[in-house]
Amino acid sequence: MQNLMNDLTKLFKKDDRIFDDGKLLKNKLTELALKLDQLIIELLLSDKRSKENFFIEQTVKKDKVLVFDKDKFISFVNNKEFLPDSFTSFKNKIGLVSDGDYLKEKSDVVLAWAYKDCVLEGGQDKEDQKRDEIFYNETLAPDEIDCLFEPKVLTNFKKYDVKGEHKVGEFNADDNLIIKGNNLLVLHCLKKKYWGKVKLIYIDPPYNTDTDGFNYNDKFSRSSWLSFMKNRLEVARSMLSSDGSIYINIDYNEVHYLKVLMDEVFGKENFQREIIWRIGWLSGYKTVAKNYIRNHDTILFYEILSNVVE
């Protein structure tokens, strides 16, 4: 029995769900065995002694199959001689848990909001503020979205140099371009030419305050803003090179929501720094209406260390 216990202990070190800080979590192992967890079954089958002890060979339509004897396995695991000090199914750490797994260890935990599955054109000109914004659902309105993202003809070119403004006869890829217009439409116009080639992106988006003009769909102000940002970040992500980086300037109103969204779009493993940009030089204990005076903005910095472009 002792040899089998040692074999199992070594075997389960390969599964960090049940092995933490050098200890096997007996109750967690029992829970997974009851659920016939695939990884647990595979680990047991990979070891000759475990396979012989916890699997029964049966014949089904002339074919021999192995059946996991979970009752025998659970009885063995719960024997006091196996793990006398194991009394909890949780790892030796504190954190938020979903279905027994820590949220930070689950890759499928993402931020959700109303209209996340939609595209928001989100024009920011004064003329645009007179119209009702439309949320195009990605599944229900593919034609409208394709039309929105089709490359557009750019007009009204002007050229500026040390001598002032001139009419444009032609320009080439080496010219510095400033394009005025809806940045979502512009990004999709440039996407084909600059796909995976851009080294640096800096974005200074609306901060979603009551004074910055982002006032569409007031009932879902944050949802509107998050959809607005997601649509633009996804196309920006596709344009970054394999060693590209992106910086986004934001303030306290949305920085924490934006951080979670950027982890989803760019990959949390690509997050590099939260840069504090000091915008004032106040000192001492000064308050306004019981709130501390805003003294900085935040710049979120991501560098693409593992760029996978679909």
C-alpha positions as CSV (number, residue, x, y, z in Angstrom):
1,M,0.0,0.0,0.0
2,Q,2.8,2.4,0.9
3,N,4.4,2.0,-2.5
4,L,1.1,2.7,-4.3
5,M,0.6,5.8,-2.1
6,N,4.0,7.1,-3.1
7,D,3.3,6.3,-6.8
8,L,0.0,8.2,-6.7
9,T,1.6,11.2,-4.9
10,K,4.3,11.5,-7.6
11,L,1.7,11.1,-10.3
12,F,-0.6,13.8,-9.1
13,K,2.2,16.4,-8.8
14,K,1.5,16.8,-12.5
15,D,-1.9,18.4,-11.8
16,D,-1.7,21.7,-10.0
17,R,-5.4,21.7,-9.2
18,I,-4.8,19.0,-6.6
19,F,-1.2,19.6,-5.6
20,D,-0.2,22.8,-4.0
21,D,2.7,23.9,-1.8
22,G,4.1,20.4,-1.7
23,K,0.8,18.8,-0.5
24,L,-1.9,16.8,-2.2
25,L,-5.4,18.1,-1.7
26,K,-7.3,14.9,-0.9
27,N,-10.8,16.3,-0.9
28,K,-10.3,18.1,-4.2
29,L,-8.9,14.8,-5.7
30,T,-12.0,13.0,-4.4
31,E,-14.3,15.6,-5.9
32,L,-12.6,15.3,-9.3
33,A,-12.7,11.5,-9.2
34,L,-16.5,11.6,-8.5
35,K,-16.9,13.8,-11.6
36,L,-14.8,11.3,-13.7
37,D,-12.4,14.1,-14.5
38,Q,-10.6,13.4,-17.8
39,L,-7.1,14.5,-16.6
40,I,-7.3,12.4,-13.5
41,I,-8.4,9.3,-15.5
42,E,-5.5,9.9,-18.0
43,L,-3.0,10.2,-15.2
44,L,-4.1,7.0,-13.5
45,L,-4.0,5.2,-16.9
46,S,-0.5,6.4,-17.5
47,D,0.8,4.5,-14.5
48,K,0.9,0.7,-14.6
49,R,0.2,0.1,-10.9
50,S,-2.7,2.6,-10.8
51,K,-4.1,1.1,-13.9
52,E,-4.0,-2.4,-12.4
53,N,-5.5,-1.4,-9.1
54,F,-8.3,1.1,-10.1
55,F,-9.5,-0.2,-13.5
56,I,-11.6,-3.2,-14.3
57,E,-11.3,-4.9,-17.6
58,Q,-14.6,-5.8,-19.2
59,T,-15.7,-7.1,-22.6
60,V,-18.2,-5.0,-24.6
61,K,-19.2,-6.5,-27.9
62,K,-16.1,-8.7,-28.0
63,D,-13.9,-5.6,-27.4
64,K,-12.0,-5.3,-24.1
65,V,-12.4,-2.0,-22.3
66,L,-11.2,-0.6,-19.0
67,V,-13.7,0.8,-16.5
68,F,-12.6,3.1,-13.8
69,D,-13.5,1.8,-10.3
70,K,-14.1,5.2,-8.7
71,D,-15.4,3.7,-5.5
72,K,-12.3,1.7,-4.9
73,F,-10.1,4.7,-5.8
74,I,-12.0,7.1,-3.5
75,S,-11.9,4.6,-0.7
76,F,-8.2,4.3,-1.1
77,V,-7.6,8.1,-1.2
78,N,-9.7,8.7,1.9
79,N,-7.8,6.1,3.9
80,K,-6.2,7.9,6.9
81,E,-2.9,6.3,6.1
82,F,-2.9,8.0,2.6
83,L,-3.1,11.7,3.6
84,P,-3.7,12.1,7.3
85,D,-3.2,15.9,7.3
86,S,-5.4,16.7,4.2
87,F,-8.7,18.1,5.3
88,T,-9.6,20.8,2.8
89,S,-10.1,20.9,-1.0
90,F,-8.7,24.4,-1.4
91,K,-5.2,25.5,-2.1
92,N,-3.2,27.4,0.5
93,K,-4.1,30.8,-0.9
94,I,-6.9,33.3,-0.8
95,G,-8.8,34.3,-4.0
96,L,-12.0,34.4,-5.9
97,V,-13.2,31.0,-7.0
98,S,-15.5,29.8,-9.8
99,D,-16.4,26.0,-9.9
100,G,-13.6,25.3,-7.6
101,D,-10.9,27.0,-9.7
102,Y,-9.3,30.4,-8.9
103,L,-10.5,33.1,-11.3
104,K,-7.0,34.2,-12.2
105,E,-6.2,30.7,-13.3
106,K,-9.2,30.5,-15.6
107,S,-8.6,31.8,-19.1
108,D,-12.3,31.9,-19.9
109,V,-13.1,34.6,-17.3
110,V,-13.8,37.8,-19.2
111,L,-15.6,41.1,-18.7
112,A,-19.2,41.0,-19.9
113,W,-21.6,43.9,-20.6
114,A,-24.7,44.8,-22.5
115,Y,-24.0,45.2,-26.3
116,K,-20.6,43.4,-26.1
117,D,-21.6,41.4,-29.1
118,C,-22.3,44.6,-31.1
119,V,-20.5,47.1,-33.2
120,L,-20.9,50.8,-32.3
121,E,-19.9,53.3,-35.0
122,G,-19.6,55.9,-32.3
123,G,-19.0,59.1,-34.2
124,Q,-17.6,61.9,-32.0
125,D,-18.2,65.0,-34.2
126,K,-20.7,67.6,-33.2
127,E,-22.9,66.6,-36.1
128,D,-22.8,63.0,-35.0
129,Q,-24.3,63.9,-31.6
130,K,-27.6,64.8,-33.3
131,R,-28.2,61.2,-34.4
132,D,-29.2,58.1,-32.6
133,E,-26.4,55.6,-32.3
134,I,-27.1,52.1,-33.6
135,F,-25.7,48.9,-32.1
136,Y,-25.1,46.4,-34.9
137,N,-25.3,42.9,-33.6
138,E,-22.4,40.8,-34.9
139,T,-24.7,37.8,-35.6
140,L,-27.9,39.5,-36.7
141,A,-26.4,42.4,-38.8
142,P,-23.3,41.0,-40.6
143,D,-24.2,42.9,-43.9
144,E,-24.4,46.2,-42.1
145,I,-21.1,45.6,-40.3
146,D,-19.3,44.5,-43.5
147,C,-20.6,47.7,-45.2
148,L,-19.3,49.7,-42.2
149,F,-15.9,48.1,-42.3
150,E,-15.4,48.2,-46.1
151,P,-12.5,50.6,-47.0
152,K,-13.7,54.1,-47.7
153,V,-12.5,56.6,-50.3
154,L,-10.5,59.3,-48.5
155,T,-11.0,62.9,-49.8
156,N,-10.0,66.5,-49.3
157,F,-6.3,65.9,-49.1
158,K,-4.0,68.8,-48.1
159,K,-0.3,68.9,-47.7
160,Y,1.7,71.0,-45.2
161,D,5.4,71.7,-45.0
162,V,7.6,74.5,-43.9
163,K,6.1,76.7,-46.6
164,G,2.5,76.2,-45.4
165,E,-0.5,74.5,-47.0
166,H,-0.5,73.1,-50.6
167,K,-2.7,71.1,-52.9
168,V,-1.9,67.4,-53.1
169,G,-0.7,66.0,-56.4
170,E,0.4,62.7,-54.9
171,F,1.7,61.1,-51.8
172,N,3.6,57.9,-50.9
173,A,4.0,55.6,-48.0
174,D,6.9,57.6,-46.6
175,D,4.7,60.7,-46.0
176,N,3.3,61.4,-42.5
177,L,-0.5,61.3,-42.7
178,I,-3.0,62.8,-40.4
179,I,-6.5,61.5,-41.1
180,K,-9.5,63.3,-39.7
181,G,-12.6,61.1,-39.3
182,N,-14.2,58.3,-37.4
183,N,-11.3,56.3,-36.1
184,L,-13.1,52.9,-36.3
185,L,-13.7,53.5,-40.1
186,V,-10.2,54.8,-40.6
187,L,-8.6,51.8,-38.8
188,H,-10.5,49.4,-41.1
189,C,-9.5,51.4,-44.1
190,L,-5.8,51.0,-43.1
191,K,-6.1,47.5,-41.8
192,K,-5.2,45.6,-45.0
193,K,-2.1,47.7,-45.8
194,Y,-0.8,47.8,-42.2
195,W,-1.9,44.3,-40.9
196,G,0.8,43.1,-38.5
197,K,3.2,45.9,-39.4
198,V,2.6,48.7,-36.8
199,K,5.3,49.1,-34.2
200,L,3.6,51.6,-31.9
201,I,0.0,52.7,-31.2
202,Y,-0.9,55.5,-28.8
203,I,-4.6,56.2,-28.1
204,D,-6.2,59.0,-26.1
205,P,-9.9,57.9,-26.1
206,P,-12.9,59.7,-24.6
207,Y,-12.7,59.3,-20.8
208,N,-16.4,58.7,-20.5
209,T,-17.1,61.6,-18.2
210,D,-20.1,63.9,-18.2
211,T,-18.0,66.6,-19.8
212,D,-16.0,64.9,-22.6
213,G,-18.9,64.6,-25.1
214,F,-19.3,60.8,-24.8
215,N,-23.0,61.0,-24.0
216,Y,-24.7,58.4,-26.2
217,N,-27.2,56.0,-24.6
218,D,-27.0,57.4,-21.2
219,K,-28.8,54.5,-19.7
220,F,-26.0,52.2,-20.7
221,S,-23.2,54.8,-20.6
222,R,-20.4,52.3,-19.5
223,S,-21.7,49.5,-21.8
224,S,-21.7,52.0,-24.8
225,W,-18.2,53.1,-23.9
226,L,-16.9,49.5,-23.6
227,S,-18.4,48.5,-26.9
228,F,-16.9,51.6,-28.4
229,M,-13.4,50.7,-27.1
230,K,-13.6,46.9,-27.8
231,N,-14.5,47.6,-31.5
232,R,-11.4,49.8,-31.9
233,L,-9.0,47.8,-29.8
234,E,-9.7,44.6,-31.7
235,V,-8.7,46.1,-35.1
236,A,-5.8,47.9,-33.5
237,R,-4.6,44.6,-32.2
238,S,-4.6,43.0,-35.6
239,M,-2.3,45.9,-36.9
240,L,0.4,45.5,-34.3
241,S,3.6,43.8,-35.4
242,S,5.1,40.8,-33.5
243,D,7.1,43.2,-31.4
244,G,4.6,46.1,-31.4
245,S,3.3,48.0,-28.3
246,I,0.2,50.0,-27.5
247,Y,-0.3,52.8,-24.9
248,I,-3.7,54.0,-23.9
249,N,-4.2,57.3,-21.9
250,I,-7.2,57.1,-19.5
251,D,-8.4,58.4,-16.1
252,Y,-10.0,56.9,-13.1
253,N,-13.5,56.8,-14.6
254,E,-12.8,53.8,-16.8
255,V,-9.2,52.7,-16.2
256,H,-10.1,49.5,-14.2
257,Y,-12.7,48.4,-16.7
258,L,-10.3,49.1,-19.6
259,K,-7.6,47.1,-18.0
260,V,-9.8,44.0,-17.9
261,L,-10.9,44.6,-21.4
262,M,-7.3,45.0,-22.7
263,D,-6.3,41.8,-20.9
264,E,-9.0,40.0,-23.0
265,V,-8.1,41.7,-26.3
266,F,-4.3,41.8,-26.0
267,G,-3.6,39.0,-23.5
268,K,-2.9,39.6,-19.9
269,E,0.5,38.1,-20.4
270,N,1.4,41.1,-22.6
271,F,0.6,43.7,-20.0
272,Q,3.8,45.6,-19.1
273,R,3.2,48.7,-17.0
274,E,0.6,50.9,-15.5
275,I,2.2,54.3,-16.0
276,I,1.1,57.2,-13.8
277,W,1.2,60.5,-15.6
278,R,1.2,63.3,-13.1
279,I,-1.0,66.2,-14.4
280,G,-0.8,68.5,-11.4
281,W,1.6,69.6,-8.7
282,L,-0.6,69.8,-5.6
283,S,0.8,69.3,-2.1
284,G,-0.6,68.9,1.3
285,Y,-4.1,67.7,2.4
286,K,-6.5,69.4,0.0
287,T,-10.0,68.2,-0.7
288,V,-13.0,69.3,-2.7
289,A,-16.4,68.1,-1.7
290,K,-14.8,65.4,0.5
291,N,-13.0,63.9,-2.5
292,Y,-9.2,64.1,-3.1
293,I,-8.3,66.4,-6.0
294,R,-7.5,64.4,-9.2
295,N,-3.8,64.7,-9.7
296,H,-2.9,62.1,-12.3
297,D,-4.0,60.1,-15.4
298,T,-3.0,56.5,-16.2
299,I,-1.4,55.1,-19.3
300,L,-1.8,51.3,-19.8
301,F,1.1,49.8,-21.7
302,Y,1.0,46.5,-23.5
303,E,3.8,44.9,-25.6
304,I,3.0,42.1,-27.9
305,L,5.3,39.3,-26.8
306,S,3.2,36.5,-28.4
307,N,1.3,38.0,-31.3
308,V,-1.2,35.5,-32.8
309,V,-3.2,37.1,-35.6
310,E,-6.2,35.2,-37.0
